[in-house]
Amino acid sequence: MFIIYENVPKFTDHHMKESVVRVHIVNLRDYIWKDDPANVVPTCTCPANRNLKDCCAGIMVALKQRPEFATWYGSSFLEKRELLSRRLRADLTAPSLYSFM
């Protein structure tokens, strides 16, 4: 478990009427650092992760604190499928769902 504080200034997005401190409580339990059915995606209490199942800044900061990060990260988190919820991933959708007659 990691607790991360993020300073969010006023108007960074259209919903911020005042500066706030966003608290991220990140759980990395059973995250195995690879795209595997046994992998458990990191979770966070922030709105981006709870609502969108997005990889938020809190998760990335927590991952960066781990020794595995240096050899795992590479150049971009966009290629890291193991950070995304498996039930929302298009690459794991059964092909029969999209077959047309």
Secondary structure per residue as TSV (DSSP state, phi and psi in degrees):
chain	resnum	aa	ss	phi	psi
A	1	M	-	360.0	136.6
A	2	F	E	-127.4	142.5
A	3	I	E	-116.3	120.2
A	4	I	E	-125.0	133.9
A	5	Y	E	-105.0	129.0
A	6	E	E	-118.0	123.1
A	7	N	E	-82.0	116.5
A	8	V	E	-110.1	109.8
A	9	P	-	-73.1	160.8
A	10	K	T	-56.5	136.8
A	11	F	T	65.7	22.3
A	12	T	S	-67.0	-31.9
A	13	D	S	-132.2	172.6
A	14	H	T	-72.8	-4.9
A	15	H	T	-97.9	-9.4
A	16	M	-	-89.6	106.4
A	17	K	S	-87.3	-18.7
A	18	E	S	-150.8	161.7
A	19	S	-	-68.4	140.0
A	20	V	E	-138.2	164.6
A	21	V	E	-109.1	114.8
A	22	R	E	-91.0	131.2
A	23	V	E	-100.5	125.6
A	24	H	E	-107.8	122.7
A	25	I	E	-110.0	108.3
A	26	V	E	-106.0	133.7
A	27	N	E	-114.0	118.8
A	28	L	-	-107.8	12.3
A	29	R	T	-60.0	132.4
A	30	D	T	66.0	16.6
A	31	Y	-	-79.3	122.7
A	32	I	-	-108.8	11.6
A	33	W	S	65.7	23.9
A	34	K	S	-155.9	160.4
A	35	D	-	-78.6	102.5
A	36	D	-	-150.3	144.8
A	37	P	T	-58.4	-25.2
A	38	A	T	-81.0	-10.1
A	39	N	-	-68.0	138.4
A	40	V	-	-108.7	120.3
A	41	V	-	-64.8	138.1
A	42	P	-	-59.9	145.8
A	43	T	E	-124.3	158.8
A	44	C	E	-144.1	157.1
A	45	T	S	-86.8	-3.3
A	46	C	S	-72.3	159.1
A	47	P	H	-59.3	-36.4
A	48	A	H	-61.5	-41.6
A	49	N	H	-80.3	-40.4
A	50	R	H	-67.7	-42.3
A	51	N	H	-88.8	-41.2
A	52	L	H	-104.6	-9.8
A	53	K	-	57.7	37.8
A	54	D	-	-90.4	154.6
A	55	C	-	-81.9	103.5
A	56	C	-	-85.5	173.9
A	57	A	H	-62.1	-35.5
A	58	G	H	-61.9	-42.9
A	59	I	H	-63.4	-44.0
A	60	M	H	-64.4	-39.3
A	61	V	H	-65.4	-42.1
A	62	A	H	-63.4	-42.9
A	63	L	H	-62.4	-38.2
A	64	K	H	-64.7	-23.2
A	65	Q	T	-77.0	-14.1
A	66	R	S	-88.2	145.9
A	67	P	T	-64.7	-25.7
A	68	E	T	-68.4	-20.0
A	69	F	H	-58.6	-42.7
A	70	A	H	-59.0	-39.9
A	71	T	H	-90.2	-18.2
A	72	W	H	-87.3	-39.9
A	73	Y	-	-63.5	-53.3
A	74	G	T	77.1	-131.3
A	75	S	T	-110.0	-20.2
A	76	S	-	-156.0	140.9
A	77	F	G	-78.3	-10.4
A	78	L	G	-65.0	-24.9
A	79	E	G	-90.1	3.8
A	80	K	-	-95.9	84.2
A	81	R	G	-62.4	-26.2
A	82	E	G	-67.6	-7.9
A	83	L	G	-88.7	-8.8
A	84	L	S	-103.7	145.4
A	85	S	-	-58.2	127.1
A	86	R	G	-63.2	-31.4
A	87	R	G	-74.7	-13.7
A	88	L	G	-104.2	-0.1
A	89	R	-	-83.9	125.1
A	90	A	G	-68.0	-29.3
A	91	D	G	-71.5	-9.9
A	92	L	G	-107.1	2.7
A	93	T	S	-72.0	136.9
A	94	A	-	-62.9	132.0
A	95	P	G	-60.1	-28.5
A	96	S	G	-65.5	-20.9
A	97	L	G	-69.1	-23.8
A	98	Y	G	-110.5	10.9
A	99	S	-	-79.7	138.1
A	100	F	-	-112.6	152.9
A	101	M	-	-90.3	360.0
